[in-house]
Amino acid sequence: MLRYLVDPANAITTVGLLCSSIALYFALAGKIDLAVGAALWAVLADHLDGAVARRTRNREPDMAKMGKSLDGFGDIIYGAILPAIILVQLNSASLVSFFVATALLLAGAIRLSYFANFGKSDDGRFFGVPLSYDIPLMAALVLVEPFMSSGTFLPAVNIVFALLSVAHVASVRVPSPNKAMYLAITLFAVTASTILVHQGTV
C-alpha cells in the first residue's frame, strides 16, 4: 500500500496532507495564524502534484488511480474541513459559524463528488469555484484584519465564506489556472505563510 507513495506526484500529495494535519492541529489549538500559514503549503502541494503527475513519464495506471483518490481526500481536508474548523474557532463556536461551516462542508463534498465523476467542461473550465480558493481567501482576510475596524472582521469572514459555499456549487465556469496564475498563487502563498507564521510566533 505504501509503495504507491513512492510516486513523485503521490509523495507531494502526501506532504500536502501532512501540512493539512499540522494546520488542523494549530486550528484546534486556536493558533489561527499558524494554521492558515501551514494550510497555504497544502495549497501549493495540491497545485504542484498535478503538474508533476502530468510530467511523469510512463506513470503506472495504478499510481494514477491512487493519486486521484489521495488528491480528493487532500482537497476535502484543506479545502473544506480546515476552513470550517477555522470559522468555528474564530467565531467561538457561535450559531452563525455552525451554519456557515456546515454549508461549506456540504458544498465542498458536493463539488468534489461532481468533479470526480464529470471533471472539467469541454473547454477545460471548472464547474463551480474550486476549493483551492478557500485557504488563500482566508489568508487574505486574516492578513488584513489589523487594518479593519473593530467588529467588522468576523462578519466579513462569515459573509465571504457563506458566499463561497454557494459559489462552490453554482453553475459558473472558472478557468483553469495558467502559468502566470500558478506563479502568482505560489508567490502569494509563500509570502503570506511567512508573514502569518511570524505573526503566530511573536
C-alpha positions in Angstrom: 0.0 0.0 0.0 2.7 2.5 1.0 4.6 1.7 -2.2 2.2 4.0 -4.1 3.6 6.9 -2.2 7.0 6.5 -3.9 5.4 8.0 -7.0 6.6 11.7 -7.1 3.2 13.2 -7.5 1.7 11.0 -4.8 4.6 11.9 -2.5 3.8 15.6 -3.0 0.1 15.0 -2.2 1.1 13.2 1.0 3.3 16.2 2.0 0.2 18.3 1.4 -1.8 16.1 3.7 0.9 16.4 6.4 0.7 20.2 6.0 -3.1 19.9 6.4 -2.6 17.8 9.6 -0.3 20.5 11.0 -2.8 23.2 10.1 -5.7 21.2 11.8 -3.6 20.9 15.0 -2.9 24.7 15.1 -6.5 25.5 14.3 -7.8 23.3 17.1 -5.3 24.9 19.4 -6.6 28.3 18.5 -3.5 29.4 16.7 -5.2 30.7 13.6 -2.2 32.5 12.0 -0.1 29.3 12.2 -3.0 27.2 10.9 -3.5 29.3 7.8 0.2 29.6 7.3 0.6 25.8 7.2 -2.5 25.3 5.1 -1.1 27.5 2.4 1.6 24.9 1.9 -1.1 22.3 1.4 -2.5 24.5 -1.3 0.9 24.7 -3.0 1.3 20.9 -2.8 -2.2 20.5 -4.4 -1.1 22.7 -7.4 2.3 21.0 -7.7 1.2 17.4 -7.6 -1.0 17.6 -10.7 1.8 19.3 -12.7 4.3 16.6 -11.6 1.8 13.8 -12.4 1.4 15.2 -16.0 5.1 15.3 -16.5 5.9 11.9 -15.1 6.8 9.6 -18.0 5.4 6.1 -18.1 3.4 6.5 -14.9 1.7 3.3 -13.8 -2.1 3.4 -14.1 -2.4 2.1 -10.5 -0.2 5.0 -9.3 -2.5 7.4 -11.1 -5.6 5.8 -9.5 -4.1 6.0 -6.1 -3.1 9.6 -6.7 -6.6 10.6 -7.8 -8.2 9.3 -4.6 -5.4 10.7 -2.4 -5.8 14.1 -4.0 -9.5 14.1 -3.4 -9.1 13.4 0.3 -6.5 16.2 0.5 -8.9 18.6 -1.2 -11.7 18.0 1.2 -9.4 18.3 4.2 -7.7 21.6 3.4 -10.4 23.0 1.2 -13.5 22.4 3.4 -12.8 20.7 6.7 -10.0 23.0 7.7 -11.7 26.3 6.8 -14.8 25.1 8.6 -12.9 24.5 11.8 -11.1 27.9 11.5 -14.5 29.6 11.1 -15.9 27.9 14.2 -12.8 28.8 16.1 -12.8 32.5 15.0 -16.5 32.8 15.9 -16.1 31.0 19.3 -18.5 28.2 18.1 -21.4 30.6 17.5 -24.6 29.5 15.9 -23.7 31.5 12.8 -20.4 29.7 12.4 -22.3 26.4 12.7 -24.4 27.2 9.7 -21.6 28.7 7.6 -19.2 25.8 8.4 -22.0 23.2 7.6 -22.7 24.9 4.3 -19.0 24.9 3.5 -18.6 21.2 4.2 -21.7 20.2 2.2 -20.7 22.4 -0.7 -17.2 21.0 -0.7 -18.3 17.4 -0.7 -20.9 18.0 -3.5 -18.4 19.9 -5.6 -15.6 17.3 -5.3 -18.1 14.5 -5.9 -19.2 16.2 -9.1 -15.7 16.8 -10.2 -14.6 13.2 -9.5 -17.4 11.9 -11.8 -17.7 14.5 -14.5 -14.4 16.5 -14.4 -14.0 19.8 -16.3 -16.2 21.2 -19.0 -15.3 20.6 -22.7 -13.4 23.8 -22.8 -11.3 22.9 -19.8 -13.1 25.0 -17.2 -14.2 24.1 -13.7 -17.9 23.9 -12.8 -18.2 25.9 -9.6 -15.4 27.7 -7.8 -12.6 25.1 -6.8 -12.0 24.5 -3.1 -8.4 25.7 -3.6 -9.7 29.3 -3.3 -10.8 28.9 0.3 -7.5 29.0 2.2 -5.9 31.8 0.1 -9.1 33.9 0.8 -8.9 33.1 4.5 -5.2 34.1 4.5 -6.0 37.4 2.8 -8.8 38.1 5.4 -6.5 37.2 8.3 -3.7 39.4 6.9 -6.0 42.5 6.6 -7.7 42.0 10.0 -5.3 44.5 11.7 -6.4 47.2 9.2 -10.2 46.6 9.7 -12.3 48.5 12.1 -13.4 46.8 15.2 -16.3 44.4 14.8 -16.1 44.1 11.0 -13.7 41.1 10.7 -15.9 38.3 11.8 -19.0 39.4 9.8 -16.7 39.8 6.8 -15.3 36.3 7.2 -18.8 34.8 7.6 -20.2 36.6 4.6 -17.3 35.7 2.4 -17.4 32.0 3.2 -21.2 31.8 3.0 -21.0 33.3 -0.5 -18.1 31.0 -1.3 -20.2 28.0 -0.2 -22.8 29.0 -2.8 -20.1 29.6 -5.4 -18.6 26.1 -5.0 -21.9 24.5 -6.3 -23.0 27.3 -8.6 -23.3 26.9 -12.3 -20.4 29.1 -13.1 -17.4 28.2 -15.2 -14.0 29.0 -13.7 -10.9 28.9 -16.0 -8.1 26.6 -15.0 -5.0 28.4 -13.7 -2.4 29.3 -16.3 1.4 29.6 -15.7 1.0 33.3 -14.6 -1.7 32.4 -12.2 0.3 29.5 -10.7 3.2 31.8 -10.3 1.0 34.4 -8.5 -0.5 31.8 -6.3 2.9 30.5 -5.4 4.3 33.9 -4.6 1.2 34.8 -2.5 1.3 31.5 -0.6 5.0 31.7 0.3 4.8 35.4 1.2 1.6 35.1 3.2 2.6 32.0 5.0 5.9 33.7 6.0 4.0 36.7 7.5 1.4 34.5 9.2 4.0 32.2 10.8 5.9 35.3 12.0 2.7 36.8 13.5 1.8 33.5 15.1 5.2 33.0 16.8 5.9 36.5 18.2 
